[in-house]
Amino acid sequence: MSFIEITDVTKAFGATQALAGASMTLEKGTIHGLCGANGAGKSTLIRMLAGATRPDSGVISLDGRAVSEFSPQHAMSLGIGVVHQELALVPELPVYKNIFLGAEHARAFWLNATTMKQSAARILGRMGVEIDVGERVGQLGLHQQQMVEIAKALCRGTSVLILDEPTAILNGTEKHRLYTVMRELKRAGLCILFVTHFIEELLEVCDVVTIMRDGRTVQTVATSNTDRRSLVLGMVGQIADYEMAASAASEREPVLEMRAGSVRRHFHDVTLAVRPGEIVGLAGLVGSGCHEVAETFFGLRRLDRGEIRLTGRHVRLNSPRSAVRAGIGFVPEDRRKKGLCLNLSSCINTALAALSDRRMSRAGIINNAAVRRAFTVLSEALRLRPSDPQLLAANFSGGNQQKLVIGKWLEKGCRAYIFVEPTRGVDVGAKAEIWKIIERLAHEGSAIVLVSTDFDDITAVCGRCLVFVSGTVVGELPKPQLTKKNLSAMSLEETHGSEDKAV
């Protein structure tokens, strides 16, 4: 018998129809995947199950009873727990206090620390996870923090666990540890709803998958009866050709250069040059140093040695402001915290980098008409959905939020663009759109640095790629040899080699 049944649920936000007849059935003791393009309605459905949003019509039933009250507190009382992509933990508090945050065991005015420690250890043990419950959460790795977040949901008697893009912040090893925990919870009888953009993850860990598109349920299928191509086709309605043609870099003077650059404890003796129309990838495992090189180009870090040159001239990029003035745009890894003002409209967000330009403001007064005109042009070019200039950035899906961040720099107009993990947490359709935007910028003559631990990004659009290990460039792969297999082999083999040398 189904445990949760969602039948013909609809939800509109103004003129935007987020859900248009979504249906899904979840059973205990199963891992149920949920996928769909950005804007398909997944986030709205999750918020509905979590009690944060009420449906306009349709029925949600739990264990045979229709849910009539929608609030986060009521959802928790029904045993529904959500672990969001952005973890809600307090770094300064120990593990056990985070697990029982808001549900503390207390006698009179005193917290019962002993009971909470014992219960926290028991929950983590049930998950098969070994973490010191007295350790400060801020001292833990991302994977361990995520386990604490899951334990926090379980301590409230969760029977339905919703994992919203849980692997977006994890490396390969950490992902498989999470899968192990999910299977343990499945064996314990929990109902797990696993939301992810990664098709391979759905096929590896889920029993069944529900595909959504345009607010509707396309189909629910057993993973044993489907494949990657079928899931992609269900999500986007077509099979996109991701392999873009490599742009031929001109022989002109490099736009952006680093010469023998070093930043202590992060990277050393890095030399690279990016010419007009060229897309250069920087790839490596987590902690390899390529992310820090990108941050240095944008003035977030300062070189200890070496120099940065822009169109042949030495420049000092001591801050992001100096980088923007030099004509460098930066799309950060964490769009929500570092790329957007979530409480401002989409219209203002796309104008943020250009607000100081005379066409956008005079004497500190924003020209609202100019900002709206610019947004109209950008939203069409970027295929932003919904194309609503007044909608808050927080209310867009992940892929459309990323388009807002990119649009901010397109409106500014830059000579060089730095993209860091540009497709993290977006679906396959949005990936293809973002890759096309990057390729178009290169065709228009911009110099582009693309940093990613997702080798699909690198192989799709880069003309060549520098591979980093332990802060050093260990090799360069030109387009003919630029494959995921070669990237992985170079990263891993060189890593093992470095470890052997260190020993």
C-alpha positions as CSV (number, residue, x, y, z in Angstrom):
1,M,0.0,0.0,0.0
2,S,1.3,3.5,-0.8
3,F,2.4,5.6,2.1
4,I,2.2,9.1,0.4
5,E,-0.1,9.7,-2.5
6,I,-0.1,12.9,-4.5
7,T,-3.0,13.3,-6.9
8,D,-3.5,16.0,-9.5
9,V,-1.9,18.7,-7.5
10,T,-1.7,22.3,-8.9
11,K,0.0,25.4,-7.7
12,A,0.3,28.9,-9.4
13,F,2.3,31.9,-8.3
14,G,0.6,34.8,-10.0
15,A,0.7,34.1,-13.7
16,T,3.3,31.3,-13.3
17,Q,1.9,27.8,-13.2
18,A,4.4,25.9,-11.1
19,L,2.4,22.7,-10.8
20,A,-0.2,21.7,-13.4
21,G,-1.5,18.3,-12.3
22,A,1.4,16.5,-10.6
23,S,0.9,13.0,-9.3
24,M,3.2,10.6,-7.5
25,T,3.0,7.7,-5.1
26,L,5.7,6.9,-2.5
27,E,6.1,3.7,-0.6
28,K,7.9,2.8,2.6
29,G,11.1,0.9,2.2
30,T,11.9,2.4,-1.2
31,I,14.2,5.0,-2.6
32,H,12.1,7.1,-5.0
33,G,14.0,9.4,-7.4
34,L,12.5,12.7,-8.6
35,C,14.0,14.4,-11.6
36,G,13.1,17.1,-14.2
37,A,14.4,20.2,-15.9
38,N,14.8,23.4,-13.8
39,G,11.4,24.9,-13.6
40,A,9.7,21.5,-13.9
41,G,8.0,21.9,-10.5
42,K,10.3,19.7,-8.3
43,S,11.1,22.5,-5.8
44,T,7.4,23.5,-5.4
45,L,6.4,19.9,-4.8
46,I,9.1,19.5,-2.2
47,R,8.0,22.7,-0.4
48,M,4.4,21.4,-0.5
49,L,5.4,18.1,1.2
50,A,7.4,20.0,3.7
51,G,4.4,22.1,4.6
52,A,5.8,25.4,3.3
53,T,3.3,25.8,0.4
54,R,-0.4,24.9,0.1
55,P,-1.7,23.4,-3.1
56,D,-4.4,25.3,-5.1
57,S,-6.1,22.0,-5.9
58,G,-5.5,18.3,-5.7
59,V,-5.0,15.9,-2.8
60,I,-2.0,14.9,-0.8
61,S,-2.6,11.8,1.4
62,L,-0.4,10.3,4.0
63,D,-1.1,6.7,5.1
64,G,-4.6,6.9,3.7
65,R,-5.6,10.3,5.2
66,A,-5.8,13.5,3.3
67,V,-3.5,16.3,4.5
68,S,-5.5,19.4,5.3
69,E,-3.0,21.5,7.2
70,F,0.1,22.9,5.6
71,S,2.9,24.2,7.8
72,P,6.5,23.0,8.5
73,Q,5.5,22.1,12.1
74,H,2.6,20.0,11.0
75,A,4.7,18.3,8.3
76,M,7.4,17.4,10.9
77,S,4.6,16.0,13.2
78,L,3.6,13.8,10.3
79,G,7.1,12.4,10.1
80,I,8.2,14.3,7.0
81,G,11.8,15.6,7.1
82,V,13.7,17.5,4.4
83,V,17.5,17.8,4.0
84,H,18.1,20.8,1.7
85,Q,21.1,21.4,-0.5
86,E,22.1,24.3,1.7
87,L,22.7,22.8,5.1
88,A,21.1,24.5,8.1
89,L,23.7,23.8,10.8
90,V,25.3,26.0,13.4
91,P,29.1,25.6,12.9
92,E,30.0,26.7,16.5
93,L,27.8,24.1,18.2
94,P,28.7,20.4,18.7
95,V,27.2,17.7,16.7
96,Y,24.7,16.5,19.3
97,K,23.3,20.1,19.8
98,N,22.9,20.5,16.1
99,I,21.0,17.2,15.8
100,F,18.6,18.3,18.5
101,L,18.4,21.9,17.6
102,G,14.8,23.0,18.3
103,A,14.0,19.6,19.9
104,E,16.3,19.7,22.9
105,H,15.9,17.3,25.8
106,A,15.7,19.5,29.0
107,R,14.7,19.3,32.6
108,A,13.3,22.5,33.9
109,F,15.8,25.1,32.6
110,W,18.7,22.8,32.0
111,L,19.6,20.9,28.9
112,N,20.1,17.2,29.4
113,A,23.4,16.9,27.5
114,T,24.0,13.3,28.5
115,T,20.7,12.1,27.0
116,M,21.1,14.1,23.8
117,K,24.7,12.7,23.3
118,Q,23.5,9.2,23.8
119,S,20.5,9.6,21.5
120,A,22.6,11.4,18.8
121,A,25.2,8.5,18.9
122,R,22.4,6.0,18.6
123,I,20.9,7.7,15.5
124,L,24.3,8.0,13.8
125,G,25.0,4.4,14.6
126,R,21.7,3.4,13.1
127,M,22.9,5.2,9.9
128,G,26.2,3.3,10.1
129,V,28.1,6.6,10.6
130,E,31.0,7.2,13.0
131,I,31.1,10.8,14.1
132,D,32.2,12.2,17.5
133,V,29.0,13.8,18.8
134,G,31.0,16.3,20.9
135,E,32.9,17.6,17.8
136,R,32.1,21.1,16.6
137,V,30.2,20.9,13.3
138,G,32.4,23.5,11.8
139,Q,35.3,21.1,12.1
140,L,33.6,18.4,10.1
141,G,33.9,17.8,6.3
142,L,30.9,18.4,4.1
143,H,29.9,14.8,3.9
144,Q,29.9,14.5,7.7
145,Q,27.9,17.7,8.0
146,Q,25.3,16.2,5.7
147,M,25.1,13.1,7.8
148,V,24.4,15.4,10.8
149,E,21.6,17.1,8.9
150,I,20.1,13.7,8.1
151,A,20.4,12.7,11.7
152,K,18.7,15.9,12.7
153,A,15.7,14.9,10.6
154,L,15.6,11.4,12.0
155,C,15.7,12.5,15.6
156,R,12.2,13.9,15.1
157,G,10.7,10.5,14.1
158,T,11.0,11.0,10.4
159,S,9.4,8.2,8.3
160,V,9.6,10.2,5.0
161,L,13.1,11.6,4.2
162,I,13.4,14.1,1.3
163,L,16.9,14.6,0.1
164,D,17.1,17.7,-2.1
165,E,20.2,17.6,-4.4
166,P,22.3,16.1,-1.6
167,T,25.3,15.1,-3.8
168,A,25.9,18.6,-5.3
169,I,28.5,19.4,-2.6
170,L,30.1,15.9,-2.4
171,N,33.0,14.3,-4.2
172,G,32.8,10.7,-5.7
173,T,33.8,8.9,-2.5
174,E,31.4,10.9,-0.3
175,K,28.6,10.3,-2.7
176,H,28.9,6.5,-2.3
177,R,29.0,6.9,1.5
178,L,25.7,8.7,1.2
179,Y,24.3,5.9,-1.0
180,T,25.3,3.4,1.7
181,V,23.4,5.4,4.4
182,M,20.4,5.7,2.1
183,R,20.3,2.0,1.6
184,E,20.6,1.4,5.4
185,L,17.6,3.7,6.0
186,K,15.7,2.0,3.2
187,R,16.2,-1.4,5.0
188,A,14.9,0.2,8.2
189,G,11.7,0.9,6.4
190,L,11.9,4.6,5.6
191,C,10.5,6.2,2.5
192,I,13.2,8.2,0.8
193,L,12.5,10.8,-1.9
194,F,15.8,11.5,-3.7
195,V,15.9,14.6,-5.8
196,T,18.9,15.0,-8.2
197,H,19.9,16.2,-11.6
198,F,22.5,13.4,-12.1
199,I,21.0,10.6,-14.2
200,E,23.7,8.1,-13.2
201,E,22.8,8.6,-9.5
202,L,19.1,7.9,-10.1
203,L,19.9,4.6,-11.9
204,E,22.4,3.5,-9.3
205,V,20.6,4.1,-6.1
206,C,16.8,4.4,-6.8
207,D,14.1,1.7,-7.1
208,V,11.8,3.9,-9.1
209,V,12.0,7.4,-10.7
210,T,9.3,10.0,-11.3
211,I,10.0,12.4,-14.2
212,M,8.4,15.9,-14.2
213,R,8.2,18.4,-17.0
214,D,6.4,21.8,-17.1
215,G,4.7,21.2,-13.7
216,R,3.3,17.8,-14.7
217,T,4.2,14.2,-14.0
218,V,5.6,12.6,-17.2
219,Q,5.9,9.1,-15.9
220,T,7.0,6.9,-13.0
221,V,9.3,4.0,-14.0
222,A,11.3,1.3,-12.3
223,T,15.0,2.0,-12.8
224,S,15.5,-1.6,-13.8
225,N,13.3,-0.9,-16.8
226,T,14.8,2.3,-18.1
227,D,18.2,3.9,-19.1
228,R,19.9,7.3,-19.2
229,R,18.6,8.2,-22.7
230,S,15.0,7.5,-21.8
231,L,15.2,9.6,-18.6
232,V,16.8,12.5,-20.4
233,L,14.2,12.3,-23.1
234,G,11.4,12.4,-20.5
235,M,13.0,15.4,-18.7
236,V,13.7,17.7,-21.7
237,G,11.6,16.2,-24.5
238,Q,14.6,15.8,-26.8
239,I,18.2,14.5,-26.7
240,A,20.5,17.5,-26.8
241,D,23.9,17.4,-28.5
242,Y,26.3,18.5,-25.8
243,E,29.5,18.2,-27.7
244,M,30.1,21.8,-28.9
245,A,32.6,22.6,-31.6
246,A,35.8,23.9,-30.1
247,S,36.4,27.6,-30.8
248,A,39.7,28.2,-32.6
249,A,41.7,30.6,-30.5
250,S,43.2,33.5,-32.4
251,E,46.9,34.1,-32.5
252,R,46.4,37.5,-31.0
253,E,47.9,38.7,-27.7
254,P,46.4,36.9,-24.6
255,V,43.6,38.7,-22.8
256,L,44.4,37.1,-19.5
257,E,47.6,35.7,-18.2
258,M,49.2,34.3,-15.0
259,R,53.0,34.0,-15.0
260,A,54.6,31.7,-12.5
261,G,51.9,32.6,-10.0
262,S,51.9,31.2,-6.5
263,V,49.5,31.5,-3.5
264,R,50.9,29.8,-0.3
265,R,49.3,26.5,0.6
266,H,47.0,26.6,-2.5
267,F,49.0,26.6,-5.8
268,H,52.5,27.3,-7.0
269,D,54.3,28.2,-10.2
270,V,51.2,28.3,-12.3
271,T,51.5,29.8,-15.8
272,L,48.6,30.0,-18.3
273,A,47.4,32.4,-21.0
274,V,43.9,32.8,-22.4
275,R,43.4,34.5,-25.8
276,P,40.4,36.1,-27.4
277,G,37.8,33.5,-28.3
278,E,39.4,30.8,-26.3
279,I,37.8,28.6,-23.5
280,V,40.5,27.1,-21.3
281,G,39.5,24.6,-18.7
282,L,41.1,24.1,-15.3
283,A,40.3,20.7,-13.8
284,G,41.3,18.6,-10.9
285,L,40.0,16.9,-7.8
286,V,38.7,18.8,-4.8
287,G,41.6,20.7,-3.2
288,S,43.8,20.5,-6.4
289,G,44.2,24.3,-6.5
290,C,42.3,25.2,-9.7
291,H,39.5,26.9,-7.8
292,E,42.0,29.1,-6.0
293,V,43.6,30.1,-9.3
294,A,40.1,31.3,-10.4
295,E,39.6,33.3,-7.2
296,T,43.0,35.0,-7.7
297,F,42.1,36.2,-11.2
298,F,39.1,37.9,-9.6
299,G,41.0,39.5,-6.7
300,L,39.7,37.2,-4.0
301,R,43.2,36.0,-3.3
302,R,46.6,37.8,-3.8
303,L,49.6,36.3,-5.4
304,D,52.6,35.7,-3.1
305,R,54.8,35.4,-6.2
306,G,54.4,35.8,-10.0
307,E,52.1,38.2,-11.8
308,I,48.8,38.6,-13.7
309,R,48.7,40.4,-17.0
310,L,45.7,41.8,-18.8
311,T,46.1,42.4,-22.6
312,G,49.8,42.4,-22.1
313,R,50.0,44.8,-19.1
314,H,50.8,43.9,-15.6
315,V,47.8,44.4,-13.3
316,R,47.3,44.3,-9.5
317,L,44.0,42.6,-8.8
318,N,43.8,43.3,-5.0
319,S,40.0,43.0,-4.8
320,P,36.9,42.0,-6.8
321,R,36.3,45.7,-7.5
322,S,39.7,46.1,-9.1
323,A,38.9,42.9,-11.2
324,V,35.6,44.3,-12.4
325,R,37.1,47.6,-13.3
326,A,39.7,45.7,-15.3
327,G,36.9,44.0,-17.3
328,I,36.8,40.6,-15.6
329,G,33.5,38.8,-14.7
330,F,33.2,36.0,-12.2
331,V,30.5,33.4,-11.9
332,P,31.1,31.8,-8.4
333,E,30.6,28.2,-7.3
334,D,27.9,29.1,-4.7
335,R,25.3,31.2,-6.6
336,R,23.0,31.6,-3.7
337,K,25.5,33.0,-1.2
338,K,28.0,34.7,-3.5
339,G,26.3,35.4,-6.8
340,L,22.8,36.7,-6.0
341,C,20.9,38.9,-3.7
342,L,18.0,36.5,-3.1
343,N,15.7,39.1,-1.5
344,L,15.9,41.4,-4.6
345,S,14.1,41.0,-7.9
346,S,15.5,39.2,-10.9
347,C,15.5,42.6,-12.7
348,I,17.8,44.2,-10.1
349,N,20.0,41.1,-9.9
350,T,20.8,41.1,-13.6
351,A,21.8,44.8,-13.3
352,L,23.9,44.6,-10.2
353,A,27.3,44.6,-11.9
354,A,26.3,47.5,-14.2
355,L,24.5,49.7,-11.8
356,S,27.4,52.2,-11.6
357,D,27.3,52.7,-15.4
358,R,25.9,56.0,-16.5
359,R,23.2,54.2,-18.6
360,M,21.9,52.5,-15.5
361,S,22.1,55.3,-12.9
362,R,22.9,59.0,-12.5
363,A,24.0,60.6,-9.2
364,G,23.2,57.4,-7.3
365,I,19.6,57.2,-8.7
366,I,18.7,54.0,-10.6
367,N,17.2,54.4,-14.0
368,N,14.4,51.8,-13.6
369,A,13.3,52.1,-17.2
370,A,16.8,51.3,-18.4
371,V,17.1,48.4,-16.0
372,R,13.8,46.9,-17.2
373,R,14.7,47.2,-20.8
374,A,18.0,45.5,-20.2
375,F,16.3,42.7,-18.3
376,T,13.8,42.1,-21.2
377,V,16.7,41.7,-23.6
378,L,18.7,39.4,-21.3
379,S,15.7,37.2,-20.3
380,E,15.1,36.4,-23.9
381,A,18.7,35.8,-24.7
382,L,19.1,33.5,-21.7
383,R,15.7,31.8,-22.0
384,L,14.9,32.8,-18.4
385,R,11.9,31.0,-17.0
386,P,9.7,32.6,-15.7
387,S,10.6,35.9,-17.5
388,D,9.3,38.0,-14.6
389,P,11.3,41.1,-13.7
390,Q,9.7,41.5,-10.3
391,L,10.0,37.9,-9.1
392,L,12.5,37.5,-6.3
393,A,15.7,35.7,-7.2
394,A,15.1,33.2,-4.3
395,N,11.9,32.0,-6.1
396,F,13.7,30.8,-9.3
397,S,14.9,27.2,-9.8
398,G,18.6,26.5,-9.6
399,G,19.2,26.6,-13.3
400,N,17.4,29.9,-13.7
401,Q,19.2,31.4,-10.7
402,Q,22.5,30.5,-12.5
403,K,21.2,32.3,-15.6
404,L,20.6,35.4,-13.4
405,V,24.2,35.3,-12.2
406,I,25.6,34.9,-15.7
407,G,23.2,37.6,-17.0
408,K,24.6,40.1,-14.4
409,W,28.0,39.8,-16.1
410,L,26.6,39.8,-19.7
411,E,24.9,43.1,-18.9
412,K,28.2,44.5,-17.6
413,G,30.1,43.3,-20.7
414,C,33.6,41.9,-19.9
415,R,36.8,41.1,-21.7
416,A,37.3,37.9,-19.7
417,Y,34.9,35.7,-17.8
418,I,35.7,33.2,-15.0
419,F,33.2,30.4,-14.6
420,V,33.5,28.2,-11.5
421,E,31.4,25.1,-11.4
422,P,28.9,26.8,-13.8
423,T,26.5,23.8,-14.1
424,R,26.5,22.6,-10.5
425,G,23.0,21.6,-9.3
426,V,21.3,22.2,-12.7
427,D,19.6,19.7,-15.0
428,V,20.8,18.4,-18.3
429,G,18.7,20.8,-20.3
430,A,20.0,23.9,-18.4
431,K,23.5,22.5,-18.7
432,A,23.3,22.6,-22.5
433,E,21.9,26.1,-22.4
434,I,24.7,27.3,-20.1
435,W,27.3,25.7,-22.3
436,K,25.9,27.4,-25.4
437,I,26.0,30.8,-23.6
438,I,29.7,30.2,-22.7
439,E,30.4,29.2,-26.3
440,R,28.7,32.3,-27.7
441,L,30.8,34.5,-25.4
442,A,33.9,32.9,-26.9
443,H,32.7,33.4,-30.4
444,E,32.2,37.1,-29.6
445,G,35.9,37.3,-28.7
446,S,35.9,37.0,-24.9
447,A,38.5,35.1,-23.1
448,I,37.1,32.4,-20.8
449,V,38.4,30.3,-17.9
450,L,36.2,27.4,-16.9
451,V,36.9,25.7,-13.6
452,S,35.0,22.5,-12.9
453,T,35.2,19.2,-11.1
454,D,32.4,18.0,-13.4
455,F,34.4,16.8,-16.4
456,D,31.3,17.0,-18.7
457,D,31.7,20.8,-18.5
458,I,35.3,20.6,-19.6
459,T,34.9,18.1,-22.4
460,A,31.8,19.9,-23.8
461,V,33.1,23.4,-24.4
462,C,36.8,23.8,-23.7
463,G,39.4,23.9,-26.4
464,R,42.1,22.7,-24.0
465,C,42.4,22.0,-20.3
466,L,45.1,22.3,-17.7
467,V,45.0,19.5,-15.1
468,F,45.9,20.4,-11.5
469,V,47.1,18.1,-8.7
470,S,48.2,19.4,-5.3
471,G,48.5,23.0,-6.5
472,T,50.6,22.2,-9.6
473,V,49.7,22.0,-13.3
474,V,50.7,18.4,-14.1
475,G,49.7,18.4,-17.7
476,E,47.6,19.9,-20.5
477,L,45.1,18.2,-22.7
478,P,44.2,19.6,-26.2
479,K,40.8,19.1,-27.7
480,P,41.5,15.8,-29.5
481,Q,42.6,14.2,-26.2
482,L,40.2,16.0,-24.0
483,T,38.0,13.2,-22.7
484,K,36.6,12.3,-19.3
485,K,38.7,9.1,-19.3
486,N,42.0,11.1,-19.9
487,L,41.0,13.8,-17.4
488,S,40.3,11.2,-14.7
489,A,43.4,9.2,-15.4
490,M,45.7,12.2,-15.3
491,S,44.1,13.5,-12.1
492,L,44.1,10.1,-10.3
493,E,47.4,8.7,-11.5
494,E,49.2,11.9,-10.8
495,T,47.6,12.1,-7.4
496,H,48.8,8.6,-6.5
497,G,52.2,9.4,-7.8
498,S,52.3,12.5,-5.7
499,E,51.3,10.5,-2.6
500,D,54.0,8.0,-3.3
501,K,56.6,10.7,-3.7
502,A,55.5,12.3,-0.4
503,V,55.9,9.0,1.4
